[in-house]
């Protein structure tokens, strides 16, 4: 992420919340109609997880706005998302103004794949923050350089709806829950000791050996190195169970932990 040093943690409230529908189509619910910011967020997603988001089909959902945008603004947003690497393909079903906008843009309306948004959307959650780095001691002669080792990132509190936690170039351990609408991403593996109700993306930069472990599986989406599944794709007997998620011959596998 621009402005973030290597190994940093990125947490922020987003202008647009991206969810994956039952057929793998991303539903981008617009919360703040800021074209530049939405384009930057999508560009950041594509950069962090190109196998998942590059050239991803996206449905635009304006249902979270007080008013439907005009044609010029919607066109600018579509252009910005395309420049970022995504492919807007439709609008989510809405009111008559939304239908007219879809017609003017030459895009279809899709209601079947509209994501479900929880009532927590109306409440603001406190941002998840990493502990500040300790101040460096007074300069001293440096020892011979050693191989850099990135420790895993540990999150001790819950990751709440609308929040995002990213462990860059390392594993991520969450000691609490990942709430519905929350997103945890790691370039390594992800370990969740509470319920996983949101989204977990391991191996975000293409590490096919990364895995996801969680104590109670209720995830909206899980992905390893760009291969993903949503909850409806997973056998019901695994819902609520302790599971691990991994890649085997480019196929995402999910199994109960013994």
C-alpha positions in Angstrom: 0.0 0.0 0.0 1.3 3.4 -0.9 2.8 5.2 2.1 3.1 2.0 4.1 6.5 0.6 4.9 7.3 -3.0 4.2 5.9 -5.3 6.9 3.3 -2.7 8.1 -0.3 -3.3 9.0 -3.0 -1.6 7.0 -6.3 -0.9 8.7 -8.9 1.5 7.5 -12.6 2.2 6.9 -13.2 1.8 3.2 -15.2 4.0 0.8 -16.4 0.8 -0.9 -16.9 -2.6 0.6 -16.1 -5.5 -1.7 -17.9 -8.8 -1.4 -17.8 -12.0 -3.5 -21.2 -13.4 -4.7 -22.2 -17.0 -5.0 -20.7 -17.4 -8.5 -17.5 -15.5 -7.7 -18.6 -12.1 -9.0 -17.5 -9.3 -6.8 -20.2 -6.9 -5.4 -18.8 -3.5 -4.7 -21.3 -1.6 -2.4 -20.5 2.1 -2.6 -20.5 3.7 0.8 -18.8 7.0 -0.2 -19.1 8.3 -3.8 -15.5 9.4 -4.1 -14.3 8.2 -7.5 -10.6 8.8 -6.9 -10.7 7.0 -3.5 -12.7 4.1 -4.8 -10.2 3.7 -7.7 -7.3 3.8 -5.4 -8.8 1.2 -3.1 -9.4 -1.2 -6.0 -5.9 -0.6 -7.3 -4.6 -1.5 -3.9 -6.7 -4.7 -3.8 -5.4 -5.8 -7.2 -1.8 -5.0 -6.2 -2.0 -7.1 -3.0 -3.9 -10.0 -4.4 -3.7 -10.0 -8.2 -4.8 -13.6 -8.6 -8.1 -12.8 -6.9 -8.9 -9.3 -8.1 -7.1 -8.6 -11.4 -9.7 -8.4 -14.2 -12.3 -9.5 -11.7 -16.0 -9.0 -12.7 -17.5 -6.4 -10.4 -21.2 -5.5 -9.9 -21.6 -1.9 -8.7 -24.1 -1.5 -5.8 -25.3 2.1 -5.2 -27.9 0.9 -2.6 -25.9 2.4 0.3 -26.1 5.9 -1.1 -28.7 8.5 -0.3 -29.2 9.2 -4.0 -28.3 7.4 -7.3 -25.3 9.0 -9.0 -25.7 10.8 -12.3 -24.4 9.2 -15.6 -21.2 11.3 -15.7 -20.2 10.3 -12.2 -21.0 6.6 -12.7 -19.1 6.6 -16.0 -16.1 8.2 -14.2 -16.3 5.5 -11.5 -16.4 2.7 -14.1 -13.4 4.1 -15.9 -11.5 4.4 -12.6 -12.2 0.8 -11.7 -11.1 -0.4 -15.1 -7.9 1.6 -14.8 -7.4 -0.1 -11.5 -7.6 -3.5 -13.1 -11.2 -4.6 -12.3 -14.0 -5.0 -14.9 -17.4 -3.5 -13.9 -20.0 -5.6 -15.7 -23.4 -4.7 -14.1 -25.3 -2.7 -11.5 -27.0 -4.3 -8.5 -30.8 -4.2 -8.6 -32.2 -1.0 -7.0 -34.9 1.6 -7.5 -36.3 3.1 -10.7 -33.4 5.7 -10.9 -30.9 2.9 -10.6 -32.6 1.0 -13.5 -32.5 4.2 -15.6 -28.8 4.6 -14.8 -28.1 1.0 -15.8 -29.9 1.6 -19.2 -28.0 4.8 -19.8 -24.7 3.1 -19.1 -25.5 0.1 -21.2 -25.1 -2.3 -18.3 -27.5 -5.0 -17.1 -29.2 -5.1 -13.7 -28.4 -8.1 -11.5 -30.4 -8.9 -8.4 -29.5 -12.5 -7.9 -25.9 -11.9 -6.8 -26.5 -8.9 -4.6 -24.5 -9.4 -1.4 -26.1 -9.5 2.0 -25.1 -6.7 4.3 -25.6 -7.0 8.0 -27.3 -4.4 10.2 -23.9 -3.6 11.7 -23.4 -1.4 8.6 -25.1 1.4 10.4 -22.6 1.3 13.3 -19.0 2.5 13.2 -16.4 0.1 14.7 -13.2 1.2 16.3 -10.3 0.7 14.0 -7.8 -2.1 14.6 -4.4 -0.6 15.2 -1.0 -2.2 15.5 1.2 -1.4 18.4 3.6 1.5 17.7 7.2 0.5 16.9 9.6 1.0 19.8 12.0 4.0 19.6 15.4 3.0 18.4 18.3 3.2 20.9 21.3 5.5 20.5 23.4 4.6 17.5 25.9 1.8 18.0 28.2 -0.1 15.8 26.1 -2.4 13.7 26.8 -6.2 13.9 27.3 -8.2 10.7 24.1 -8.3 8.7 21.9 -11.4 9.3 19.1 -12.8 7.2 15.9 -10.9 7.8 13.1 -12.7 9.6 9.6 -11.3 9.6 7.7 -12.4 12.7 4.1 -13.2 12.4 1.5 -10.5 13.1 -0.6 -11.2 16.2 -4.1 -9.5 16.6 -5.4 -9.9 20.1 -8.8 -8.2 19.7 -11.7 -8.9 17.3 -11.6 -7.7 13.7 -15.0 -6.1 13.3 -17.4 -5.5 10.4 -16.0 -3.1 7.8 -12.4 -3.4 9.1 -9.4 -4.9 7.2 -6.2 -6.3 8.6 -3.3 -7.1 6.4 -0.1 -9.0 7.4 2.4 -8.1 4.7 5.1 -10.7 4.0 4.2 -12.7 7.0 1.7 -14.9 8.8 -1.3 -13.6 10.7 -2.7 -14.9 14.0 -6.1 -13.6 15.3 -6.8 -14.6 18.9 -10.4 -13.4 18.7 -13.1 -13.5 16.1 -13.2 -12.1 12.5 -16.7 -10.6 12.3 -19.1 -10.7 9.3 -18.1 -8.0 6.9 -14.5 -8.0 8.1 -11.5 -9.0 6.0 -8.1 -10.5 7.1 -5.3 -10.8 4.5 -1.9 -12.3 4.8 0.9 -13.0 2.4 1.6 -16.1 4.5 -0.8 -18.3 6.5 -3.7 -17.2 8.7 -4.6 -18.7 12.1 -7.9 -17.7 13.7 -8.7 -18.9 17.2 -12.2 -17.6 17.3 -15.1 -17.7 14.8 -14.3 -16.7 11.2 -17.5 -15.0 9.9 -15.9 -12.6 7.4 -13.3 -13.1 4.7 -9.8 -14.6 5.0 -7.3 -14.4 2.1 -4.0 -16.2 2.7 -1.1 -16.3 0.3 -2.2 -13.0 -1.1 0.9 -12.6 -3.3 0.7 -16.1 -4.7 2.2 -18.3 -1.9 0.5 -21.6 -2.8 1.8 -23.3 0.4 -0.1 -20.8 2.7 -3.0 -22.2 4.7 -6.0 -20.9 6.7 -6.8 -22.5 10.1 -9.9 -21.4 12.1 -11.7 -22.8 15.2 -15.2 -22.1 13.9 -15.8 -21.9 10.2 -18.6 -19.5 9.1 -16.7 -17.6 6.5 -18.2 -15.4 3.8 -15.1 -16.2 1.7 -11.8 -17.9 2.0 -9.0 -17.8 -0.5 -5.4 -19.2 -0.9 -3.2 -17.7 -3.6 -6.3 -16.4 -5.5 -8.3 -19.7 -5.4 -11.4 -19.0 -3.4 -14.7 -20.4 -2.2 -17.7 -18.8 -0.5 -19.8 -20.3 2.2 -22.4 -21.7 -0.1 -19.7 -23.7 -1.9 -18.7 -25.5 1.3 -20.4 -28.7 2.7 -22.8 -27.8 5.5 -21.3 -30.4 7.8 -18.2 -28.1 8.0 -20.1 -25.0 9.0 -19.2 -24.1 12.6 -16.4 -26.7 12.7 -12.6 -26.3 13.2 -11.1 -26.5 9.7 -8.0 -25.9 7.6 -8.0 -24.5 4.1 -5.2 -25.3 1.6 -4.3 -25.6 -2.1 -3.8 -29.0 -3.7 -3.1 -29.1 -7.5 -4.6 -25.6 -7.8 -7.8 -26.7 -6.2 -8.9 -25.2 -2.8 -9.5 -27.9 -0.2 -11.3 -27.5 3.1 -11.4 -30.2 5.7 -12.2 -30.5 9.4 -9.3 -30.5 11.8 -8.9 -33.8 13.7 
